[in-house]
Amino acid sequence: MAGERPVWWGGGPGLRPGPLIVVVTAGLDGPHRYAPLLDRLVRRGHTVLATGPPRVPLGSGRPEASLSRLVDDGARAARTEEVHVIGFGFGGRLALGAAARDDRIRVVQLVGAPVARLFDEPELLLSLPTGELDVLARMTGACRRELLPEVLGALALRPETLYPLSGLVRVGYAADDPLTPPQDLALLKLALERSEFRAFPAGSGGTAPSREVRRWLVDGVAPPPRRTARP
């Protein structure tokens, strides 16, 4: 399963179901640092499930299957005909890969998500700050940072994987973010049928998304349809 135990931030079993939004955080520190964003989504009438990225994703197939299992579980408490997923950092890679394989995921919003180059180039991966490498090592079960290129090499997304994705993908990035190099942005523009791109100032997103990023994400979430009263 993805990351720590998933948290129903709003909605959930026993309450009137709303459309499901899954928020996949960038690290394993839980959803509370994302509380302002999660609260705003709940106020708009959505059922929000927050989770972290996979802790040990590579032992038995691709990690995006864990996100589809979360959508399966969410069907008991939310409407899952058209699921919206918001992914930060490595969680965005998980969201994008899952959407390419799960037709229920109709909108994906990414903030600082790596797609291919980080996983293809060991020297780029190992140039990341020590703190980020430590988080990746914990998420993958790699006992040493030096083993990360071997563990993560299979996670690069290719055009042939992205071509079938027909839903909308909104991509938020900062120009100085090593996780989102220009090559990844060019790949997404080439391979995605429907996409939108938004550049943010340096330091945006991450584990505590700025007000500007939160506003952009919330604006990308359609309000739930109003229920008409029976005559």
C-alpha positions in Angstrom: 0.0 0.0 0.0 1.1 3.5 -0.6 3.1 5.2 2.1 1.7 5.5 5.6 -1.8 4.5 6.4 -4.2 6.5 4.2 -6.1 9.3 6.0 -9.7 10.3 5.3 -9.3 14.0 5.6 -12.9 14.8 4.7 -15.9 12.6 4.0 -15.5 8.9 4.5 -17.6 5.9 5.6 -21.0 6.8 7.0 -21.1 10.3 5.4 -22.8 11.5 2.2 -20.3 10.5 -0.5 -18.7 13.2 -2.6 -16.4 12.9 -5.6 -13.1 11.3 -4.6 -9.8 13.3 -4.6 -6.7 11.4 -3.7 -3.7 13.6 -2.5 -0.3 11.8 -2.7 2.2 13.7 -0.6 5.9 14.1 -1.4 7.3 12.3 1.6 6.5 10.0 4.5 5.7 12.8 7.1 1.9 12.4 6.8 -0.7 14.7 5.4 -0.8 17.4 8.1 1.7 19.7 6.4 -0.8 19.8 3.5 -3.8 20.7 5.8 -4.6 24.1 4.2 -5.0 22.5 0.8 -6.9 19.5 2.1 -9.3 21.7 4.1 -10.1 23.8 1.1 -10.9 20.7 -1.0 -13.2 19.4 1.7 -15.0 22.7 1.9 -15.7 22.4 -1.8 -17.7 19.3 -1.1 -15.2 16.6 -2.1 -14.2 13.4 -0.2 -10.5 13.6 0.3 -8.1 10.7 0.9 -4.5 11.6 1.7 -1.6 9.2 1.5 2.2 9.1 1.1 4.1 7.5 -1.8 5.0 3.8 -1.7 7.4 2.8 1.0 8.8 -0.3 -0.8 7.3 -0.1 -4.3 9.5 -2.4 -6.4 9.2 -5.8 -4.8 6.1 -7.0 -6.8 5.4 -4.9 -9.9 4.9 -1.3 -10.5 3.9 1.0 -7.5 1.0 2.7 -9.2 -1.1 -0.4 -8.6 -1.2 0.7 -4.9 -3.0 3.9 -5.9 -5.6 2.0 -7.9 -6.2 -0.2 -4.8 -6.8 3.0 -2.8 -9.5 4.0 -5.4 -11.1 0.6 -5.0 -11.2 1.1 -1.3 -12.6 4.6 -1.7 -15.5 3.4 -3.7 -17.2 2.4 -0.3 -17.3 6.0 0.8 -17.0 8.2 -2.3 -18.0 8.5 -5.9 -15.2 7.1 -8.0 -16.5 7.3 -11.6 -14.2 10.3 -12.1 -11.4 10.4 -9.7 -9.1 13.4 -9.3 -5.5 12.8 -8.1 -3.0 15.5 -6.8 0.6 14.3 -6.5 3.6 16.1 -5.1 7.2 15.1 -5.9 7.6 11.3 -6.2 3.9 11.1 -5.4 3.2 12.8 -8.7 5.1 10.1 -10.5 2.9 7.6 -8.9 -0.3 9.5 -9.8 0.7 9.9 -13.4 1.6 6.2 -13.8 -1.7 5.2 -12.2 -3.7 7.5 -14.5 -2.2 5.9 -17.6 -3.5 2.5 -16.5 -6.7 3.4 -14.6 -9.6 5.0 -16.6 -11.3 6.1 -13.4 -8.6 8.8 -12.8 -9.8 11.6 -15.1 -7.7 14.5 -13.8 -4.1 14.5 -12.5 -2.4 17.6 -11.0 1.4 17.4 -10.5 3.6 19.6 -8.4 7.4 19.1 -8.8 7.0 15.5 -10.1 9.9 13.6 -11.8 8.9 11.7 -14.9 12.0 10.2 -16.7 15.3 11.9 -16.6 15.9 11.6 -12.8 15.5 7.9 -13.0 17.5 7.5 -16.2 20.6 9.4 -15.1 22.3 8.2 -11.9 24.5 11.3 -11.7 21.5 13.5 -11.6 19.7 11.4 -9.1 22.7 11.4 -6.7 23.2 15.1 -7.1 19.9 15.7 -5.2 20.2 17.2 -1.6 21.0 14.6 1.0 17.6 15.0 2.7 15.7 14.1 -0.5 18.0 11.1 -1.1 17.3 9.9 2.4 13.5 10.1 1.9 13.8 8.2 -1.4 15.9 5.5 0.3 13.2 5.1 3.0 10.5 5.0 0.4 12.2 2.3 -1.7 13.8 0.3 1.0 17.3 0.9 -0.4 19.7 0.5 2.5 22.2 3.0 1.1 21.7 6.1 -1.0 24.3 4.8 -3.5 21.8 1.9 -4.4 19.0 4.3 -5.5 19.9 4.4 -9.2 19.6 0.6 -9.4 16.3 0.6 -7.4 14.6 3.5 -9.2 15.8 2.9 -12.8 12.6 1.1 -13.7 10.4 4.0 -12.8 11.1 6.3 -15.8 7.9 6.9 -17.8 8.1 6.5 -21.6 6.0 8.1 -24.3 4.3 4.8 -25.1 3.0 4.6 -21.5 1.7 8.2 -21.5 0.0 8.1 -25.0 -3.1 6.2 -23.8 -3.8 8.8 -21.0 -6.8 10.7 -22.2 -7.6 12.6 -19.0 -6.4 16.1 -18.2 -2.9 16.5 -16.7 -2.0 19.8 -15.1 1.7 20.3 -14.4 3.0 22.7 -11.9 6.8 23.2 -11.7 9.5 25.6 -10.6 12.3 26.3 -13.2 15.0 25.7 -10.6 13.6 22.3 -9.4 16.0 19.5 -10.2 13.0 17.0 -10.1 11.4 18.7 -13.1 14.0 19.3 -15.8 13.1 20.8 -19.2 13.4 17.4 -20.8 10.6 16.0 -18.6 8.3 18.9 -19.4 9.0 18.5 -23.2 8.2 14.8 -22.9 4.9 15.5 -21.2 3.9 18.1 -23.8 4.7 15.7 -26.6 3.1 12.6 -25.1 -0.1 13.9 -23.4 -3.3 14.4 -25.2 -4.6 17.1 -22.8 -2.2 19.0 -20.6 -1.7 22.4 -19.0 1.5 23.8 -17.6 2.2 26.4 -14.9 5.5 27.8 -13.8 5.9 28.9 -10.2 8.6 30.9 -8.4 11.6 29.1 -7.0 10.8 27.0 -3.9 7.1 26.5 -4.6 5.3 23.3 -3.9 7.2 20.7 -1.9 6.1 19.5 1.5 4.3 22.8 2.3 2.8 24.1 -1.0 2.6 27.9 -1.1 -0.6 29.8 -1.2 -0.2 30.4 -5.0 0.2 26.7 -5.6 -2.8 25.8 -3.4 -4.9 28.3 -5.3 -3.9 26.8 -8.6 -4.6 23.3 -7.4 -8.1 24.2 -6.0 -9.0 26.1 -9.2 -8.3 22.9 -11.1 -10.8 20.9 -9.1 -14.3 21.1 -10.6 -17.0 21.7 -7.9 -19.3 18.7 -7.3 -22.5 18.7 -9.3 -25.5 20.0 -7.4 -28.1 17.4 -6.6 -31.5 18.3 -7.8 -34.4 17.9 -5.4 -36.9 15.3 -6.3 -40.3 16.8 -7.3 
